[in-house]
Amino acid sequence: MAGKERALTEAELRRSENFKVKSDDLTSKGFVRKDLTISIAKANFVGILLTLPFVAAVITAYYLRNGNWGINRLFGNFSTEYFIGLAVFVVSYIVLAAVHEGIHGFCWHFGAEHGFKDIEFGFIKENLTPYCTCSSPLSKPLYIFGSLMPMTILGIGISVVSVFIANPLVLAIGIIQIIGGSGDILISAMLLFHKMSGKGSVILDHPTECGLVLFEKRAAA
């Protein structure tokens, strides 16, 4: 990583050791390693650009269905309703950040070798970033599915609900959740557009960086 490297936690050091064992096992079986990692800053910036079409779509749908945005009613003055709305927004952001990671883990555990035992949650304090990681190899479809489900359920799902109930606060919560999936959608895009060169592949979460490591099976000579 560029700049001053952060100190790894005990959990990250343990995962790094476990990752090396699994990586060595896969390469000994004829898999070729390809790192698909990205800095958190770049993941957030580029990923947010990828979420803009989704944000534009839900805002447009909300406006076309409801016409009156209701923004003045919610944020027009410093009323009791304003502070309640602000409190709900902040609390929902914190709670849904945890739910976001939980959805990752729930989806990935179906393909994990030891189920939920291979799922681990943590928090990178330097970047104020919660995370979920799987310590066992996953298939490409399941990895992408598990990566995109939080944004789909919490972002697009909540935004669609806001369209039908005409609530701008719920719309704002949904939009933030879509943007919160920026890193997930970027990593999924990197994986989808990666040109496969082997006959099969498995994926391991990188133990310390944002992204994954793809192991592709060499074609028989």
C-alpha positions in Angstrom: 0.0 0.0 0.0 1.2 3.5 -0.8 2.3 5.8 2.0 2.7 4.7 5.6 1.4 1.2 6.1 -1.0 0.6 9.0 -0.2 -1.9 11.7 -2.0 -5.2 11.2 -4.2 -6.5 13.9 -3.8 -9.9 15.5 -6.8 -11.1 13.5 -5.3 -9.9 10.2 -1.9 -11.5 11.0 -3.8 -14.8 11.8 -5.8 -14.5 8.5 -2.5 -13.8 6.6 -1.0 -17.1 7.9 -4.2 -19.0 7.1 -4.3 -17.3 3.6 -0.7 -18.4 2.9 -1.5 -22.0 3.7 -4.6 -22.0 1.4 -2.8 -20.1 -1.3 0.2 -22.6 -1.3 -2.3 -25.5 -1.4 -4.1 -24.1 -4.4 -0.9 -23.2 -6.3 0.4 -26.7 -5.7 -2.8 -28.0 -7.4 -2.1 -26.1 -10.5 -3.9 -22.8 -9.8 -2.4 -19.5 -10.8 -2.7 -16.6 -8.5 -4.1 -13.2 -9.6 -4.5 -10.3 -7.1 -7.5 -8.1 -7.7 -7.0 -5.5 -4.9 -7.5 -1.8 -4.7 -7.0 0.9 -2.1 -10.0 1.9 0.1 -9.7 5.5 -1.2 -9.8 4.4 -4.8 -12.6 1.9 -4.2 -14.7 4.6 -2.6 -14.1 7.2 -5.4 -14.4 5.0 -8.5 -17.1 2.8 -6.8 -19.2 5.9 -6.1 -19.1 6.8 -9.8 -20.4 3.3 -10.6 -23.3 3.8 -8.2 -24.4 7.1 -9.7 -26.7 5.5 -12.4 -28.5 3.6 -9.6 -28.9 6.8 -7.5 -30.1 8.7 -10.5 -32.7 6.0 -11.3 -34.3 5.9 -7.8 -34.3 9.7 -7.5 -36.0 9.9 -10.9 -38.5 7.2 -10.0 -39.3 9.0 -6.7 -39.8 12.3 -8.4 -42.0 10.9 -11.3 -44.3 9.1 -8.9 -44.5 11.6 -6.1 -43.8 15.0 -7.7 -43.6 16.9 -4.4 -40.3 15.8 -2.9 -41.3 16.7 0.7 -37.9 18.1 1.4 -39.3 21.3 2.8 -41.5 19.3 5.2 -38.5 17.3 6.4 -35.6 19.8 6.3 -37.3 23.1 5.8 -36.7 24.4 9.3 -35.2 23.3 12.6 -38.3 21.8 13.9 -38.8 18.8 16.1 -39.5 16.8 13.0 -36.2 17.9 11.5 -34.1 16.7 14.5 -36.1 13.4 14.7 -35.4 12.8 11.0 -31.7 13.6 11.5 -31.4 11.2 14.5 -33.2 8.4 12.5 -30.8 9.0 9.6 -27.7 8.8 11.8 -28.9 5.8 13.7 -30.0 4.0 10.6 -26.5 4.6 9.0 -24.8 2.9 12.0 -27.2 0.0 12.3 -27.4 -0.7 8.6 -23.6 -0.6 8.3 -23.6 -3.7 10.6 -26.5 -5.3 8.7 -24.6 -4.7 5.4 -21.7 -6.8 6.6 -24.0 -9.4 8.0 -25.6 -9.9 4.6 -22.2 -10.4 3.1 -21.5 -13.1 5.7 -24.9 -14.8 5.4 -24.6 -15.1 1.6 -21.0 -16.3 1.6 -21.5 -18.9 4.4 -23.4 -21.1 2.0 -20.3 -21.7 0.0 -17.8 -21.6 2.8 -16.1 -24.9 3.7 -17.1 -24.7 7.4 -20.1 -22.4 7.1 -20.3 -19.5 9.5 -17.1 -20.6 11.1 -15.2 -19.3 8.1 -17.0 -15.9 8.3 -15.3 -13.1 10.3 -16.2 -9.5 11.0 -14.0 -6.6 12.0 -13.4 -2.9 11.9 -10.4 -1.0 10.4 -10.2 2.0 12.7 -7.8 3.9 10.6 -10.4 4.1 7.8 -13.5 3.8 10.0 -14.4 0.8 7.8 -16.3 -2.2 9.0 -15.7 -5.4 7.0 -16.7 -9.0 6.5 -14.3 -11.6 5.2 -14.5 -15.3 4.4 -11.4 -17.5 5.1 -12.3 -20.3 2.7 -12.4 -20.3 -1.1 -15.6 -19.3 -2.8 -16.8 -19.7 -6.4 -17.0 -16.6 -8.6 -20.8 -16.5 -8.9 -21.3 -16.8 -5.1 -18.6 -14.2 -4.3 -20.3 -11.7 -6.6 -23.7 -12.6 -5.3 -22.6 -12.1 -1.7 -20.8 -8.8 -2.6 -23.8 -7.2 -4.3 -26.7 -8.4 -2.1 -26.2 -5.7 0.7 -26.5 -2.9 -1.9 -29.4 -4.6 -3.6 -31.4 -5.2 -0.4 -30.5 -2.2 1.7 -29.9 0.3 -1.1 -32.2 -0.4 -4.0 -34.8 -2.2 -1.8 -35.2 0.7 0.7 -35.1 3.2 -2.2 -37.9 1.4 -4.0 -40.0 1.4 -0.8 -39.5 5.2 -0.4 -40.9 5.7 -3.9 -44.2 3.9 -3.0 -44.5 5.5 0.5 -43.4 9.0 -0.7 -41.0 9.4 2.2 -37.8 11.5 1.5 -36.1 10.4 4.7 -36.4 6.7 3.6 -35.2 7.8 0.1 -32.1 9.4 1.7 -31.4 6.3 3.7 -31.7 4.1 0.6 -29.4 6.4 -1.4 -26.7 6.3 1.3 -26.9 2.5 1.3 -26.5 2.4 -2.5 -23.4 4.6 -2.2 -22.2 2.4 0.7 -22.0 -0.5 -1.7 -19.5 1.4 -3.9 -16.5 -0.7 -3.0 -18.5 -3.9 -3.5 -19.8 -3.0 -6.9 -16.3 -1.9 -8.0 -14.7 -5.2 -6.9 -17.5 -7.2 -8.5 -17.0 -5.3 -11.8 -13.2 -6.0 -11.6 -14.0 -9.6 -11.2 -16.7 -9.7 -13.9 -14.5 -8.0 -16.5 -11.3 -10.0 -15.7 -10.5 -12.1 -18.7 -10.3 -15.7 -17.5 -7.4 -17.7 -18.8 -8.0 -21.0 -17.1 -10.6 -23.8 -17.0 -11.9 -22.9 -13.5 -11.4 -20.6 -10.6 -11.9 -20.1 -6.9 -11.7 -16.9 -4.9 -10.2 -16.0 -1.6 -10.7 -12.7 0.2 -7.4 -10.8 0.6 -6.5 -11.1 4.3 -5.4 -7.5 4.8 -6.3 -5.4 1.7 -9.5 -4.3 0.0 -10.3 -6.9 -2.7 -9.7 -10.5 -3.5 -7.3 -13.0 -4.9 -8.4 -15.1 -7.9 -6.9 -18.5 -8.4 -7.4 -19.9 -11.9 -6.8 -23.5 -12.9 -4.2 -23.9 -15.5 -5.4 -25.5 -18.7 -3.9 -28.9 -19.3 -0.8 -28.8 -21.6 
